[in-house]
Amino acid sequence: MSKVNKMDVNIKEIMNDILKSVSKIDHIRPEDLPNIHLYMDQVTTFMDAQLESTKRHPEDKILTKTMINNYTKNHLLPPPEKKKYSREHLLLLIFIYYFKNILTINDIQALLGPITEKYFRNTDGWDLQDIYAEVFSMEKGQIEYLQKDLVKRYNTATETFQQAPEEERESLQLFSFLCLLSFDVYVKKMLLERVLDDLGGKEARPAEKAEKKKSEKRPGN
């Protein structure tokens, strides 16, 4: 008996599974955030419970103490107050969680730095919760668009390799589908980086500003 080829899969079943997963995509709503400040252990527990559906593997960690400390060290996250984290800290951690899968630390600094500087603990006008709510209000429309786009790419992929042997055609069409998705990610990531490079050139990153302030306070400066 011949071994089963790992690429011998049903592309239609995979597509249906993907669409089901996309339809379940959700985010943490502002009203889900606790009204009290949390210690670090409580932060990691909260984030793990709220974003569990985004894990690739059950054993994956959404957030760890080391991650939080590194974000603070790299000026992505303002320091906690008396070892406690506010609702605004949680909002920033949610943004960081989504960004870190596609952006470098420096790119996240360039993107989040100006927002944090202007709206963190802001009592005059818009604050971070307003920013978060506005951004994620687009979620429903984006999910519907994503589902339609995935179907379109799937249909395009199933039209490829029509001349290939029948027993190989489906696995090659799956490869086409994955290539289309990868190319889309590649182009969008490149656009993100171009914009952030331009933004980084106009404004000093938070880490650079902090280092500059330190150097100004050193004796002899």
N, C-alpha and C positions, 0 to 999 in steps of 0.2 A: 504494500500500500504506500502510495507516495505521500510525502509530507505536505501539510497544508501550507500554501504560500501566505505569508503574513499580509501581503497586499491583496489577497483574494477576499475582498469585503464588498458589502452591498452599499454603494455610494448613496442610494436613496434612503436607506435606513440611517446612515450617518447624518445625512442632511436633515432628516426629521428629528433626530436627537439634538442636533445643533439648534434648530428652530425652537424646540421645546426649552432648551437651556436658556436661549436668548429671551424668551417670553417670561422667564422667571427672574431675570436680572432686576435687582432692586438696590436701593441705597438707604443709608441711615437717615431718617427724617429728623429735622430739628426737634420735633416734639418727643422723639425717642431718646434724646440726650438727657442724662440725669441733671437734676436741678442743684445738685451739690457738687463740690469739688471732690476729686477722687485721688487716692494714692495710686502709685504706679501699678501695683498688683491689681487694683480695681480697674484701671485703664485697660490693661492687657486682657483681663477677663471680659470686659464689656466689648471691646473691639473683636475679640475672638468669637463671641456669641453673635454679634450683629452681622459680621461679615463671613460667617462660616460657609455660606453658599458659594463664595467666590474662590474657595480653596480648590486647588487642582487635585491634591491628595489629602486624605483625612488627617494625616500626621503633620501637615504643613502648619506653620505658625503665622498668624496674621501680624502679630506684633510681639516683640520681646523687650525686656528691660534694656538689653544691650542696644537694640535699635533706637529706642527712645533716647537713651543717653547720647548716642551718636548723632541723632538729629539735633539735639540741644547743643552738643559740642560743635557741630558744623553750622550752627545758626539757622537751621531750618525751623526750629521750634524754640520759642521763648522759654526761659527757665521757669520751673514751677514755683508757686508761691508757698513757702513753708512745706515743701515736698508734696504739694497737692496741685492737681491739674484741673483747670476750669473747662467749661463747655467750649470755649474758644480754642483751647489746646486740643480738645477732641476733634473739632472741625478741621484744624490744620493737619492733624494726624490722619484723618480720612483722606484729605487731598493728597498728602504725601504717599499714603498707601497706594493710591491709584497711579500717581505719577512715577513712583520708583520702579515700576515694571518696564518703563520705556525711556525714562530720562535719567541722566547722571545727577549726582548730588549738586554739581555746579549749575546744571540746567534748572533743577528744581529751585535752587536759590534765586536764579534770575527770574523765574516765573512767580514764585510765592513771596519773595522778599518784599517787593513794593506793596503787595496786598497786605502782608503782615504788618509792615511798618505803618501803613496808613489806617488800617481798620482794626487791628488788635487792640482791645480795650478802648475802642473809640466810643465816646459818649456824645459826640456831636454829629448827628446824621447817621449814615449807614455804618453798620458794624459787620463783623465776620459772619454772623448768623444770617444777616440779610444777603450777603454775597453768596453764601452757601445755598440758601433757599432759592435764589434766582437762578444759579447755575444748574441745580438739579431739577428745577421745574421743567427743563427741556427734555428730561429723561424719557417720558412716554412717547413723544414724537420721534425721538432718536431711535428708540427700540423698534417702532413701526417701520421707520426708514431702513434700519439695519436688516430687518427681516426681509423686506422687499429686495434690498441690494444682494443679500445672500442667495435668494432664489434666482435672481438674474445671473449671478456668477455661476451658480450651480447649473443653470440651463446652458450657459456658454460652455462650461466644462464638458457637459454630456454630449456636446456636438463635436468634440475633438476625437482624434484617433478612430475615425469611422472605418479606416482601411486596416486597422490593426486586427490580428487574430481575435476571434470572439472571446476566447478564454482569457485573453490579456487586456481586453478593451476596458473593462470596468476599473481595474486597478490603475491603468494609465489615465483614465478620466478623473479618478480620485487625485492622482498626482497633479493633473492640470488644475483642479479645483483648489488644492492647497497652494499651488504656485500663484494663482490669482489672489488668494487671500494674503499671501506673504508679500506680494508686490504692493498691494494696497497699504499694508502696514509699513513697508519700507518707504514708500512715497510720503505718507503722512508723517512718519518719524523725521524724514529729511526736512519737510516743511517746518515742523516744530523746531528743529535745531537751527534752521536758518533764521527764523523769527527771534528765537532766544539769543542767538549770537548777536543779532542787531540790538536787541534789548540790553544785553550785557555790555555792549559798547557804549550805550547811552547813559547807563546807570551803574555805579559801582555795586558789586554784590554785597550782601550783608556781611559776609565773612571779611571781605576786603575793607569795608567801612569800620568794622570792629577792630581789625588789626591796625588800621590807620590811627584810630583814637588811642589805642594802647601805646603806639610809638610816639604820639604827641605828648603823652603823659610821662614818658621815660626821662630820667635825668639827662640833661645835656641837649634835649630837643627844644 
